[in-house]
Amino acid sequence: MPTEPRVLAIIPARWASSRFPGKPLANIVGVPMIQRVVKQAQKAKYITEVIVATDDSRIFDLVNKNGGVAIMTSAEHQSGTDRVAEVARDKDCDIVVNIQGDEPLIPPKNIEKVIEPLIKDTSVSVTSLRILIQNPKDIFNKNITKVVVDKFDFALYFSKGPIPWDRDTWSVKMEDVLSLTSPLWFKHIGLYGYRKKFLMEYSALPVSPLEKIEKLEQLRILENGFSIKVVETDLDSTGVDSLADIEIIEKQLALSPDN
């Protein structure tokens, strides 16, 4: 019988942030945010080990003190992916999941969804998630990344802009977009699964032209001729960028105390 793949979940967490310094240690109902992310990751099936990759001793100390595993990484990394790749490089694993460190209520089911295609299909090298956009205004929200996929669920493009563009409707009266006529508009969820070999190759590639323009590093994958399997989910989670977001999380926890 084939052996089960070794799946490593890595959570990049840095102290420095222009909008929210020290965000990983933000207190959410008595528990530091990074600790909550670790807890959610540990609930997911398939995960062999959860590691926090950080460049700050305060985050390192807190995670290890509370029974988790943290590894110090270079402070020179330009992206979370680079930090994840540094840790994965010396680890005995088959699949690496890059989990955002600022989503304290990330659904374990979503983590499982990015792992399963990598287990079932050896031709898939990288996976991510998408969720149907329900509010038409979100299509024009520049803070939300959109993704367009082909009929096999592979990404065609990612953008902060409104894609696909409904030429017949929006070019006439964009402000009157009150409903979505078909399920074509998806928000991209920044959760990734990689085969370790692919992650090493991808992280060594130079920044690509479209990546520079859109400020979306996943475009580097597409520009270099690789495919991203983007699985649909109906579970979303709130990312923390400000103290106001923490208030939202605390309200969600009050409604679902088991998280």
C-alpha positions as CSV (number, residue, x, y, z in Angstrom):
1,M,0.0,0.0,0.0
2,P,1.2,3.5,-0.8
3,T,2.3,5.5,2.3
4,E,0.4,8.5,3.4
5,P,2.0,11.8,2.2
6,R,3.7,13.9,4.9
7,V,1.8,17.2,5.0
8,L,3.5,20.2,6.6
9,A,1.4,23.3,7.5
10,I,3.5,26.4,7.8
11,I,2.2,29.7,9.1
12,P,4.4,32.7,8.2
13,A,4.2,35.3,11.0
14,R,6.2,38.5,11.1
15,W,6.2,41.3,13.7
16,A,6.6,44.3,11.4
17,S,3.5,45.7,9.8
18,S,2.8,49.2,8.6
19,R,-0.9,48.9,9.5
20,F,-0.7,46.7,12.6
21,P,2.7,46.1,14.2
22,G,2.8,43.0,16.4
23,K,-0.4,41.6,14.8
24,P,0.4,37.9,15.5
25,L,0.3,38.5,19.2
26,A,-2.9,40.5,19.2
27,N,-5.2,39.4,22.0
28,I,-8.5,37.8,20.9
29,V,-10.6,36.9,23.9
30,G,-7.6,36.1,25.9
31,V,-5.7,34.1,23.3
32,P,-3.0,35.5,21.0
33,M,-4.0,35.4,17.3
34,I,-1.1,33.2,16.1
35,Q,-2.1,30.6,18.7
36,R,-5.6,30.6,17.4
37,V,-4.4,30.0,13.8
38,V,-2.2,27.1,15.0
39,K,-5.2,25.6,16.8
40,Q,-7.3,25.8,13.6
41,A,-4.6,24.2,11.5
42,Q,-4.2,21.4,14.0
43,K,-7.8,20.5,13.5
44,A,-7.4,19.8,9.8
45,K,-7.2,16.2,8.5
46,Y,-4.0,15.1,6.7
47,I,-1.7,17.6,8.6
48,T,1.4,15.9,9.9
49,E,2.9,18.9,11.7
50,V,2.2,22.6,12.1
51,I,5.1,25.1,12.2
52,V,5.1,28.9,12.7
53,A,7.8,30.5,10.6
54,T,8.8,33.9,12.1
55,D,11.5,36.5,12.2
56,D,10.8,37.7,15.7
57,S,11.8,36.3,19.0
58,R,8.6,37.4,20.7
59,I,6.5,35.3,18.4
60,F,9.0,32.4,18.5
61,D,8.9,32.4,22.3
62,L,5.1,32.6,22.7
63,V,4.4,29.8,20.2
64,N,7.0,27.4,21.8
65,K,6.0,28.3,25.3
66,N,2.4,27.3,24.5
67,G,3.3,23.9,23.1
68,G,3.6,24.8,19.5
69,V,6.5,24.7,17.1
70,A,8.1,27.9,15.8
71,I,11.2,28.3,13.7
72,M,13.2,31.5,13.3
73,T,13.7,32.6,9.7
74,S,15.5,35.4,7.9
75,A,14.3,38.9,8.4
76,E,15.1,39.7,4.7
77,H,12.2,37.8,3.1
78,Q,10.0,39.8,0.8
79,S,7.0,37.5,1.1
80,G,5.4,34.9,3.3
81,T,6.0,32.3,0.6
82,D,9.7,32.9,0.8
83,R,9.5,32.4,4.6
84,V,7.5,29.2,4.1
85,A,10.0,27.9,1.6
86,E,13.0,28.5,3.9
87,V,11.4,26.3,6.6
88,A,10.2,23.6,4.1
89,R,13.5,23.3,2.4
90,D,15.1,21.3,5.3
91,K,11.9,19.3,6.2
92,D,11.0,15.8,5.2
93,C,7.6,16.4,3.7
94,D,5.7,15.9,0.5
95,I,3.1,18.6,0.6
96,V,3.4,22.1,2.2
97,V,0.3,24.2,3.1
98,N,0.9,28.0,3.4
99,I,-1.6,29.3,6.0
100,Q,-2.1,33.0,6.6
101,G,-1.2,34.0,10.1
102,D,-3.9,36.6,10.4
103,E,-7.0,34.4,10.0
104,P,-7.7,33.2,13.5
105,L,-10.9,31.4,12.5
106,I,-9.7,29.8,9.3
107,P,-12.0,26.8,8.7
108,P,-10.1,23.5,8.9
109,K,-12.2,22.2,6.0
110,N,-10.6,24.8,3.8
111,I,-7.2,23.6,4.7
112,E,-8.3,20.1,3.8
113,K,-9.7,21.3,0.4
114,V,-6.3,22.6,-0.7
115,I,-4.6,19.3,0.3
116,E,-7.0,16.8,-1.3
117,P,-6.3,17.5,-5.0
118,L,-2.5,17.1,-4.3
119,I,-3.2,13.7,-2.7
120,K,-5.6,12.5,-5.4
121,D,-3.9,13.9,-8.6
122,T,-0.1,13.7,-9.0
123,S,-0.3,16.2,-12.0
124,V,-1.4,19.0,-9.6
125,S,1.5,21.0,-8.2
126,V,-0.2,23.9,-6.5
127,T,-3.7,24.5,-5.2
128,S,-5.7,27.4,-3.7
129,L,-9.4,28.3,-3.0
130,R,-12.2,30.5,-4.3
131,I,-15.6,31.5,-3.0
132,L,-18.5,32.8,-4.9
133,I,-19.0,36.6,-4.6
134,Q,-22.5,37.4,-3.2
135,N,-22.3,41.1,-3.0
136,P,-21.9,42.8,-6.4
137,K,-20.0,45.7,-4.8
138,D,-17.2,43.3,-3.8
139,I,-16.4,42.9,-7.5
140,F,-15.2,46.5,-7.6
141,N,-13.5,46.4,-4.2
142,K,-9.8,46.8,-4.9
143,N,-9.0,45.1,-1.5
144,I,-10.5,41.9,-2.7
145,T,-8.6,39.6,-5.1
146,K,-10.7,38.1,-7.8
147,V,-10.0,34.9,-9.8
148,V,-11.2,33.5,-13.1
149,V,-10.9,29.8,-13.7
150,D,-11.4,27.4,-16.6
151,K,-13.9,24.6,-16.7
152,F,-11.4,22.3,-15.0
153,D,-11.0,24.8,-12.0
154,F,-7.5,26.0,-13.1
155,A,-6.8,29.7,-12.7
156,L,-6.8,31.8,-15.8
157,Y,-6.0,35.1,-14.0
158,F,-6.1,36.8,-10.7
159,S,-6.7,40.6,-10.2
160,K,-7.7,43.2,-7.7
161,G,-9.8,44.6,-10.5
162,P,-13.3,43.4,-11.6
163,I,-12.8,40.2,-13.6
164,P,-14.5,39.0,-15.7
165,W,-15.7,42.3,-17.1
166,D,-19.4,42.3,-18.1
167,R,-19.0,44.6,-21.1
168,D,-22.7,44.9,-22.0
169,T,-23.8,45.9,-18.6
170,W,-21.0,47.5,-16.7
171,S,-19.7,49.7,-19.5
172,V,-23.2,51.4,-19.6
173,K,-24.0,52.0,-16.0
174,M,-21.6,50.3,-13.6
175,E,-23.0,51.9,-10.5
176,D,-26.3,50.0,-11.1
177,V,-24.9,46.5,-10.8
178,L,-27.3,45.2,-8.2
179,S,-27.3,41.5,-9.0
180,L,-25.0,38.9,-10.5
181,T,-26.5,37.3,-13.6
182,S,-24.4,34.1,-13.4
183,P,-22.0,32.4,-11.0
184,L,-18.8,33.7,-12.6
185,W,-17.4,36.1,-10.1
186,F,-15.2,34.6,-7.4
187,K,-13.1,36.0,-4.5
188,H,-9.7,34.3,-4.2
189,I,-8.9,33.0,-0.8
190,G,-5.1,33.2,-0.1
191,L,-4.6,29.7,1.2
192,Y,-2.1,27.5,-0.8
193,G,-1.0,23.9,-1.0
194,Y,2.2,23.0,-2.8
195,R,4.2,19.9,-3.6
196,K,7.5,20.6,-1.9
197,K,9.5,20.2,-5.1
198,F,7.3,22.8,-6.8
199,L,7.5,25.2,-3.9
200,M,11.3,25.1,-4.0
201,E,11.2,25.9,-7.8
202,Y,8.6,28.6,-7.5
203,S,10.3,30.4,-4.6
204,A,13.5,30.6,-6.6
205,L,11.9,32.3,-9.6
206,P,12.4,36.1,-10.1
207,V,9.5,38.5,-9.6
208,S,7.4,38.6,-12.8
209,P,6.1,41.6,-14.7
210,L,2.4,41.0,-13.9
211,E,3.2,40.2,-10.3
212,K,4.9,43.7,-10.1
213,I,1.8,45.4,-11.6
214,E,-0.9,43.6,-9.6
215,K,1.1,43.0,-6.4
216,L,-0.1,39.4,-6.5
217,E,2.7,36.9,-6.2
218,Q,0.6,33.9,-7.5
219,L,0.8,35.5,-11.0
220,R,4.5,34.5,-11.0
221,I,3.3,30.9,-11.2
222,L,1.0,31.6,-14.2
223,E,3.5,33.7,-16.0
224,N,6.0,30.9,-15.8
225,G,3.6,28.5,-17.5
226,F,2.5,26.6,-14.4
227,S,-1.1,25.8,-13.3
228,I,-3.0,26.5,-10.1
229,K,-5.9,24.4,-9.2
230,V,-8.4,26.7,-7.5
231,V,-11.0,24.7,-5.6
232,E,-14.4,26.2,-4.8
233,T,-15.5,26.5,-1.2
234,D,-18.5,28.0,0.6
235,L,-16.5,28.8,3.8
236,D,-14.9,32.2,4.2
237,S,-13.0,33.6,7.1
238,T,-12.1,37.1,8.3
239,G,-8.5,38.3,7.9
240,V,-7.2,40.8,10.6
241,D,-5.8,44.0,9.3
242,S,-6.9,46.3,12.1
243,L,-8.3,46.5,15.6
244,A,-11.8,46.8,14.0
245,D,-11.3,43.4,12.5
246,I,-10.5,41.9,15.9
247,E,-13.9,43.2,17.1
248,I,-15.5,41.3,14.2
249,I,-13.7,38.1,15.1
250,E,-14.7,38.5,18.8
251,K,-18.3,38.8,17.8
252,Q,-18.0,35.6,15.6
253,L,-16.4,33.8,18.6
254,A,-19.3,34.8,20.8
255,L,-21.7,33.1,18.4
256,S,-19.4,30.1,17.9
257,P,-17.5,29.6,21.2
258,D,-16.1,26.2,20.1
259,N,-13.5,27.9,17.8
